[in-house]
Amino acid sequence: VPSFGAAADGDGDRNMILGSQFFVTPSDSLAVIAAYADAIPFFKAQGGLKGVARSMPTSGAVDLVAKDLNYDLFETPTGWKYFGNLMDSKAIYGGTDYTPFICGEESFGTGSDHVREKDGVWAVLAWLSVLASVNEENKPLVTVEDVVRKHWAKYGRNYYCRWDFEGMDKSGANAMVDKMRADCAANTGRVVGKYTIATADDFAYVDPVDGSVASKKGIRFLMSDGSRVIFRLSGTAGSGATVRMYIEQYEPTKVDMVVSEALEDLVKVALELSDIKTFCGTETPTVIT
């Protein structure tokens, strides 16, 4: 069985990293690359990584690295253009220089400021640089899984999955999101199952570079224990509406659980909060990532 595997889509902008029968989530991949930034020549030659960014639905794994290593951190709406502004903050806008810079999305996109788009080939090379830095001649092989498990041991694990409900009726999907948006104030502070909703809101982003405002970018349920439930509609898949449901449970020490079991309770809460069965006619996703 190969100890390292990498995959890309047709134009090479997305990437998937695999160990020996071990899948690295895109969110964890971004966090690991950020944690090992000094092993990557592009960053090291420029004095080290300065800024990291993730799309809002992407797990907060990289946030923990940014806090630990004192990187500038940004949470943006989904869409690579928001990362581009941050990369160009100094060169075009005369503002703060956040480069060298790394960014990523949960949809298998990773990139840096060498190009204003996702770069799957670069991400694979970054991982090879990480693996080269932790392996020594005549020593046992340090694998992808070893690197990720060491990362979890230090930072904890962000259990994460995305449920896609494709081909949903647009009016029903929009009504569901409108209802969650209207109920944000009422849901804040509510106890659902074992979770307390610390904040329920509709994500808005004020660009720190040009001051532009992006609103209605996803309904968020932020739990008091750091867990998150997020809903957003996507226009990038098929006909009808695609409802994306993102589930994230942070565990500082319990890093060996089965993902589906770790997220089981939170999934039930998400389905209850959205009432997706009523609005869209199903609680069964088309795809689980």
C-alpha positions in Angstrom: 0.0 0.0 0.0 1.5 3.4 -1.0 2.5 5.6 1.9 1.6 8.8 0.1 -1.1 9.7 -2.4 -2.3 12.9 -4.0 -5.2 13.6 -6.4 -6.3 16.7 -8.3 -9.2 17.6 -10.5 -9.0 18.2 -14.2 -7.4 21.6 -14.1 -5.2 20.9 -11.1 -6.5 23.6 -8.8 -8.0 21.3 -6.2 -6.1 18.7 -4.3 -6.6 15.7 -2.0 -3.9 14.3 0.3 -3.8 10.7 1.4 -1.6 8.5 3.6 -1.7 4.7 3.7 -5.5 4.2 4.0 -5.6 7.5 5.7 -7.6 10.5 4.4 -6.5 14.1 5.3 -9.4 16.5 5.3 -8.8 19.8 3.4 -9.2 21.7 6.6 -6.5 19.6 8.4 -4.2 19.8 5.3 -4.3 23.6 5.4 -3.5 23.6 9.1 -0.6 21.1 8.8 1.0 23.1 5.9 0.7 26.3 8.0 2.2 24.6 11.0 5.2 23.4 9.0 5.5 26.6 6.9 9.2 26.8 7.7 9.8 23.5 5.9 8.5 25.0 2.6 11.2 26.9 0.6 8.7 29.5 -0.7 7.9 30.7 2.8 11.3 30.2 4.4 13.1 32.2 1.7 10.9 35.2 2.5 11.4 35.1 6.3 8.5 32.9 7.1 4.7 32.8 6.8 2.8 35.9 7.9 -0.9 35.5 7.1 -3.4 32.6 6.9 -7.0 32.7 5.8 -9.8 30.2 5.4 -13.4 30.3 4.1 -16.0 30.6 6.9 -17.3 27.0 6.4 -13.8 25.5 6.6 -13.0 24.1 10.0 -11.1 26.1 12.6 -8.1 23.8 12.6 -5.8 26.4 11.0 -7.1 29.0 13.6 -5.3 27.1 16.3 -2.1 27.1 14.4 -2.3 30.8 13.6 -2.9 31.6 17.3 0.0 29.5 18.4 2.5 30.8 15.8 1.2 34.4 15.8 0.1 34.6 12.2 -2.5 37.1 11.0 -5.8 35.1 10.6 -8.8 35.9 8.4 -12.2 34.2 8.1 -13.7 35.1 4.7 -16.9 34.2 2.8 -16.5 31.3 0.3 -14.8 32.5 -2.9 -11.2 33.0 -3.8 -11.6 36.7 -4.6 -11.6 37.4 -0.9 -8.2 35.8 -0.5 -6.9 37.7 -3.4 -7.6 41.1 -1.8 -5.6 40.0 1.3 -2.7 38.9 -0.8 -2.7 42.3 -2.6 -3.2 44.4 0.5 0.2 46.1 0.2 1.0 45.8 -3.5 -2.2 47.2 -4.8 -3.9 49.0 -1.9 -0.9 50.3 0.0 -2.0 48.6 3.2 -0.6 45.9 5.5 1.6 43.2 3.9 0.2 39.8 4.8 2.5 37.9 2.5 3.9 35.2 2.5 0.3 34.0 2.8 -1.6 30.7 2.7 -5.3 30.1 2.3 -7.7 27.3 1.8 -11.3 26.1 1.6 -13.0 22.9 2.7 -13.8 22.1 -0.9 -10.2 20.9 -1.5 -8.7 24.2 -2.5 -5.4 25.3 -1.1 -3.1 28.1 -2.4 -0.6 30.8 -1.6 0.3 34.3 -2.9 2.4 33.1 -5.8 -0.9 33.0 -7.8 -4.4 34.4 -7.3 -6.1 31.1 -7.5 -6.2 27.6 -6.0 -3.1 25.5 -6.8 -3.4 21.8 -6.2 0.0 21.0 -7.6 1.6 23.5 -5.2 -0.3 22.0 -2.2 1.1 18.5 -3.1 4.6 19.9 -3.3 4.1 21.6 0.0 3.2 18.3 1.6 6.2 16.6 0.1 8.4 19.4 1.6 6.7 18.7 5.0 7.4 15.0 4.7 11.0 15.6 3.7 11.5 17.8 6.7 10.4 15.1 9.2 12.2 12.2 7.7 15.8 11.3 8.2 18.1 8.8 6.4 18.3 5.4 8.0 15.4 6.2 10.3 11.8 4.7 10.2 9.5 6.4 7.7 7.4 9.2 9.2 4.2 8.9 7.3 1.3 11.3 6.4 -0.7 9.7 9.2 2.1 10.2 11.7 2.3 13.9 10.8 -1.4 14.4 11.2 -1.7 12.5 14.4 1.2 14.5 15.9 -0.6 17.6 14.8 -3.8 16.5 16.6 -1.8 15.6 19.7 -0.6 19.2 19.9 -3.7 21.2 18.7 -6.6 18.8 19.2 -8.9 17.6 16.4 -11.6 19.4 14.5 -14.0 16.6 13.6 -15.7 17.8 10.4 -18.1 16.8 7.6 -20.2 18.4 4.9 -23.6 17.2 3.9 -24.8 18.2 0.4 -28.5 18.1 -0.4 -28.5 18.6 -4.2 -31.4 19.3 -6.5 -33.6 20.8 -3.8 -36.6 23.0 -4.6 -35.3 26.5 -4.6 -38.3 28.1 -3.0 -38.2 25.5 -0.1 -34.5 25.9 0.4 -34.7 29.7 0.4 -37.6 29.6 2.8 -35.6 27.3 5.2 -32.6 29.8 5.2 -35.0 32.8 5.6 -36.6 31.1 8.6 -33.2 30.3 10.2 -32.1 33.9 9.6 -35.3 35.3 11.2 -34.8 33.1 14.2 -31.1 34.0 14.9 -31.9 36.2 17.8 -34.3 33.7 19.4 -31.9 30.8 18.9 -28.9 32.6 20.5 -28.7 31.3 24.1 -31.0 28.3 23.3 -30.1 24.9 24.6 -30.5 22.1 22.0 -29.6 18.6 23.2 -26.2 18.8 25.0 -25.3 22.0 23.2 -25.8 25.7 24.0 -26.0 28.1 21.1 -23.7 30.9 22.1 -24.4 32.8 18.8 -26.7 32.3 15.9 -26.1 34.7 13.0 -25.9 35.3 9.3 -22.3 35.6 8.4 -21.2 39.0 7.1 -17.6 40.1 6.2 -16.1 43.5 6.1 -13.0 43.3 3.9 -10.1 44.7 5.9 -8.4 45.8 2.7 -11.0 47.8 0.7 -13.8 48.1 3.3 -16.4 46.3 1.1 -19.1 44.4 2.9 -20.4 40.9 1.9 -23.6 39.9 3.7 -25.9 36.9 3.9 -23.0 34.4 3.4 -24.2 31.6 5.6 -26.3 30.8 8.7 -24.0 30.0 11.6 -24.8 28.3 14.9 -21.8 28.7 17.1 -21.9 26.5 20.2 -20.5 27.4 23.6 -18.0 24.5 23.4 -16.6 25.7 20.1 -18.6 23.4 17.9 -20.3 24.8 14.8 -23.2 24.1 12.5 -23.4 26.1 9.3 -25.9 26.2 6.4 -25.4 27.9 3.1 -26.9 27.6 -0.4 -24.5 26.9 -3.3 -24.9 27.8 -6.9 -22.0 25.7 -8.1 -23.7 22.3 -8.3 -26.4 21.0 -10.8 -29.9 22.1 -11.2 -32.2 23.4 -8.4 -30.7 24.5 -5.1 -27.9 22.8 -3.3 -28.1 23.0 0.5 -24.7 22.6 2.2 -24.7 21.6 5.9 -21.3 21.8 7.7 -20.8 20.1 11.0 -17.7 20.7 13.2 -16.9 19.4 16.6 -13.7 20.3 18.3 -12.1 17.8 20.7 -8.8 18.8 22.5 -7.9 15.3 23.6 -10.3 12.7 22.1 -8.6 12.5 18.7 -9.2 8.8 17.8 -13.0 8.7 17.4 -14.8 7.6 14.3 -15.9 10.9 12.6 -19.5 9.8 12.1 -19.8 8.9 15.8 -18.1 12.1 17.0 -20.5 14.2 15.0 -23.7 12.1 15.5 -25.3 14.3 18.2 -24.4 17.5 16.4 -25.9 16.3 13.1 -29.2 15.6 15.0 -29.1 19.2 16.3 -28.4 20.6 12.9 -31.3 18.7 11.3 -33.6 20.0 14.1 -32.5 23.6 13.8 -32.9 23.7 10.1 -36.1 21.6 9.9 -34.9 20.6 6.5 -37.3 17.7 6.3 -40.2 20.1 6.3 -38.7 22.6 3.9 -36.9 20.3 1.5 -38.7 17.0 2.0 -35.6 15.0 3.1 -33.0 14.5 5.8 -30.9 12.3 3.5 -28.0 14.0 1.8 -26.9 13.3 -1.7 -23.2 13.4 -0.8 -21.3 13.4 2.5 -17.7 14.7 2.4 
